[in-house]
Amino acid sequence: MVEPDHAELSVRRQCALLGLNRASFYCQAAAETEDNLRLMRLLDAEYTRHPFYGSRKLTRWLQDQGEEVNRKRVQRLMHVMGLQAIYPKPRLSQAGPGHRVYPYLLRGLTVTRPDQVWSTDITYVPLSKGFMYLAAIIDWYSRYVIAWRLSNTLDGSFCLEMLEEALRRGRPEIFNTDQGVQFTAQAFTGRLEAAGVQVSMDGRGRCLDNVFVERLWRTVKYEDIYLYGYAGVLELQRGLQRYFPFYNEERLHQSLDYRTPARVYRGR
């Protein structure tokens, strides 16, 4: 636990020893009322189980659980969380006005090797006293998580920081995203193009364009986030710092012939 008043070690040094980004120490979870946070946790869990549910079905489901809610309230909470049923994923970002639309390059493509295709997305993460957003970059061939970041806002800077970390580790041939403002921003697409990476963007309404990231979100939530019910940002950060190495280095994937993502990514 980081202690601000530690006599011998600065906050910077304590965070370094714990492997934490110093910004995470000062980061506060995004806020809602306690009752809304409770409803959002219920919505997140049910949506993760049934991502084809829209506001009507989710409202009825909550009412069947004894909650006194109307559809308008559920729609507002879904908007905050970024949930839309026409996609089997959270739409946590909306396209920026006048952004360049890149073609979808994965149609009919056979992915045969690591670093051929990377993709990214953002998901809502519930906490006891608020919520955060989690972004990750995944290698399609191996399901290896290249980099990840937490943020309490949908400002695109945390996605750009994540991209910079990923590009220090490698470079894909194609990078696939949705058309959210974080990923259509010139700073993001320009960084990819400067690195010689082809940019691919999902077509609207195409539910399987980023399927491997969607599976990652379900796995992370069921195997870690829902299991531990993190109270705050630091606990969540430390928990994910434990989980992602486990996911990459130890967790066996049936789709990978019961090998780990790290083994497939590194060609061992």
C-alpha positions in Angstrom: 0.0 0.0 0.0 1.4 3.4 -1.0 1.7 5.7 2.1 1.8 9.5 1.2 3.5 10.4 4.5 6.2 7.7 4.4 9.3 9.3 6.0 11.9 7.5 4.0 10.4 6.8 0.6 8.7 9.3 -1.8 5.4 8.5 -3.5 7.4 8.2 -6.8 9.7 5.6 -5.3 7.0 3.7 -3.5 5.0 3.5 -6.8 8.1 2.4 -8.7 8.7 -0.4 -6.1 5.1 -1.6 -6.5 5.2 -1.4 -10.2 2.5 1.3 -10.3 2.2 4.2 -12.6 2.4 7.3 -10.3 -0.7 8.8 -12.0 -2.7 5.8 -10.7 -1.9 6.8 -7.1 -3.6 10.2 -7.6 -6.3 8.9 -9.9 -9.8 8.9 -8.4 -12.6 6.6 -9.8 -15.3 8.2 -11.9 -18.3 8.9 -9.7 -22.0 8.3 -9.7 -24.6 8.0 -6.9 -24.3 4.9 -4.8 -27.7 3.6 -6.1 -26.6 4.2 -9.7 -23.3 2.4 -9.2 -25.2 -0.6 -7.8 -27.4 -0.6 -10.9 -24.4 -0.2 -13.2 -22.7 -3.2 -11.7 -25.8 -5.2 -12.3 -26.1 -4.0 -15.9 -22.4 -4.7 -16.6 -22.7 -8.3 -15.4 -25.9 -9.0 -17.3 -24.6 -7.3 -20.4 -21.4 -9.3 -20.3 -23.6 -12.5 -20.1 -26.0 -11.3 -22.8 -24.4 -8.6 -25.0 -27.3 -8.6 -27.4 -29.7 -7.1 -24.8 -30.8 -3.6 -25.4 -32.3 -1.1 -23.0 -35.8 -2.6 -23.1 -34.6 -6.1 -22.1 -32.2 -4.8 -19.6 -34.9 -2.6 -18.0 -37.2 -5.6 -17.8 -34.4 -7.8 -16.4 -33.7 -5.3 -13.6 -37.4 -5.0 -12.8 -37.6 -8.8 -12.6 -34.8 -8.6 -10.0 -37.0 -6.3 -7.9 -35.4 -3.0 -9.0 -37.7 0.0 -9.5 -36.3 1.5 -12.6 -37.6 2.8 -15.9 -36.2 2.6 -19.4 -35.1 6.2 -19.4 -32.8 5.7 -16.4 -31.4 2.5 -17.8 -30.7 4.3 -21.1 -28.8 7.0 -19.3 -26.7 4.6 -17.3 -26.0 2.6 -20.5 -24.8 5.8 -22.2 -22.4 6.5 -19.3 -21.1 2.9 -19.5 -21.0 2.9 -23.3 -23.3 0.0 -23.9 -25.2 -0.6 -27.1 -26.9 -3.8 -28.0 -26.4 -3.5 -31.8 -22.7 -4.4 -31.0 -21.8 -7.3 -28.7 -19.4 -4.9 -27.0 -19.3 -1.7 -25.1 -19.3 1.3 -27.4 -17.3 3.4 -25.1 -16.3 5.9 -27.8 -18.1 7.8 -30.4 -16.6 8.9 -33.7 -15.2 12.4 -33.9 -16.8 14.8 -36.4 -15.1 14.8 -39.7 -12.7 12.0 -38.8 -11.0 10.0 -41.5 -12.6 6.6 -42.0 -10.0 3.9 -42.8 -11.1 0.7 -44.6 -11.7 -2.5 -42.8 -8.7 -4.7 -43.8 -9.5 -7.9 -42.0 -12.3 -9.2 -44.2 -11.3 -12.6 -45.6 -7.8 -12.2 -44.1 -6.2 -15.4 -42.7 -4.1 -14.5 -39.6 -1.1 -16.9 -39.6 1.6 -15.3 -37.4 2.2 -13.0 -34.4 2.3 -9.3 -35.0 0.3 -9.6 -38.2 -2.8 -8.0 -36.6 -3.2 -6.1 -33.4 -6.5 -4.6 -32.2 -7.8 -2.5 -29.3 -10.9 -1.6 -27.4 -12.2 0.0 -24.1 -14.4 -1.5 -21.5 -16.2 -0.3 -18.3 -14.9 -1.6 -15.0 -17.0 -1.4 -11.9 -15.5 -0.5 -8.5 -17.1 -0.4 -5.0 -17.0 3.4 -5.0 -17.0 4.4 -8.7 -15.8 3.0 -12.0 -12.9 3.1 -14.4 -12.3 2.4 -18.1 -9.8 -0.3 -19.2 -8.2 -0.3 -22.6 -6.0 -3.1 -24.0 -4.1 -4.0 -27.2 -4.2 -7.7 -28.1 -2.3 -9.7 -30.8 -5.0 -11.6 -32.8 -2.9 -14.6 -33.6 -1.8 -15.5 -30.1 -4.4 -13.5 -28.0 -1.3 -12.0 -26.2 -2.0 -8.7 -24.4 0.6 -6.3 -25.6 -0.3 -3.4 -23.4 -3.1 -2.0 -21.2 -4.1 1.1 -19.4 -6.7 2.4 -16.9 -8.4 5.8 -16.9 -11.2 7.5 -15.1 -12.2 9.4 -18.3 -12.5 8.6 -21.9 -9.9 11.2 -22.9 -7.8 9.7 -25.6 -4.4 10.4 -23.9 -4.4 7.1 -22.0 -5.0 5.2 -25.3 -2.1 7.0 -26.9 0.2 6.2 -23.9 -0.8 2.5 -24.3 0.0 2.6 -28.0 3.4 4.1 -27.3 4.2 1.3 -24.8 3.0 -1.4 -27.3 5.1 0.0 -30.2 8.2 -0.1 -27.9 7.6 -3.9 -27.7 6.9 -4.6 -31.3 5.1 -3.5 -34.5 2.1 -5.1 -36.2 1.4 -5.1 -39.9 -2.2 -4.1 -39.3 -3.8 -2.3 -36.4 -7.6 -2.7 -36.1 -9.9 -0.4 -34.1 -13.5 0.8 -33.9 -14.4 4.3 -35.1 -14.3 5.8 -31.6 -12.8 9.3 -31.2 -9.9 8.0 -29.2 -8.8 5.8 -32.1 -9.7 8.1 -35.0 -7.8 11.0 -33.5 -5.0 12.1 -35.8 -2.5 11.7 -32.9 -3.4 8.0 -32.7 -3.7 7.1 -36.4 -0.7 9.4 -37.2 1.5 7.5 -34.7 0.5 4.2 -36.4 1.2 5.5 -39.9 4.6 6.9 -38.8 5.5 3.5 -37.5 4.6 2.0 -40.9 1.4 0.2 -39.6 -1.7 -0.1 -41.8 -4.8 1.2 -40.0 -8.0 -0.8 -40.2 -11.4 0.3 -38.8 -14.5 -1.7 -38.0 -17.5 -1.2 -40.2 -20.5 0.1 -38.3 -22.9 -2.6 -37.1 -20.3 -5.3 -37.6 -20.4 -7.3 -34.4 -17.4 -9.6 -34.9 -14.8 -7.2 -36.2 -13.0 -7.1 -32.8 -14.1 -10.4 -31.4 -10.9 -11.4 -29.7 -10.8 -8.2 -27.5 -14.5 -8.9 -26.6 -13.6 -12.4 -25.4 -10.7 -10.8 -23.4 -13.1 -8.5 -21.6 -15.4 -11.4 -20.6 -12.4 -13.4 -19.4 -10.9 -10.6 -17.4 -14.2 -9.7 -15.8 -15.2 -13.2 -14.8 -11.8 -14.4 -13.7 -10.6 -11.3 -11.9 -12.7 -8.1 -11.7 -16.0 -9.7 -10.7 -14.2 -12.2 -8.5 -12.4 -9.7 -6.4 -14.7 -6.7 -6.4 -12.0 -4.1 -6.2 -12.7 -1.2 -3.9 -10.5 1.5 -5.5 -8.2 2.4 -8.3 -5.0 1.2 -6.6 -6.5 -2.2 -5.8 -7.7 -2.6 -9.3 -4.3 -1.6 -10.7 -2.5 -4.1 -8.6 -5.1 -6.8 -9.4 -4.7 -6.3 -13.1 -0.9 -6.2 -12.8 -1.2 -9.7 -11.3 -3.9 -10.9 -13.7 -2.5 -10.0 -17.1 0.9 -11.7 -16.6 -1.1 -14.8 -15.5 -3.3 -14.5 -18.6 -0.3 -14.1 -20.9 2.2 -16.5 -19.3 0.1 -19.2 -17.5 -3.5 -19.4 -18.7 -4.1 -22.2 -21.2 -6.4 -21.4 -24.1 -8.4 -24.1 -25.8 -8.4 -22.2 -29.0 -4.5 -22.2 -28.9 -4.4 -26.0 -28.5 -4.0 -25.5 -24.7 -1.0 -23.3 -25.0 -0.5 -19.9 -23.4 -0.6 -16.7 -25.4 3.0 -16.0 -24.5 4.2 -19.3 -25.9 2.3 -18.8 -29.2 3.4 -15.2 -29.4 7.0 -16.0 -28.9 6.9 -19.0 -31.2 7.8 -21.6 -28.6 
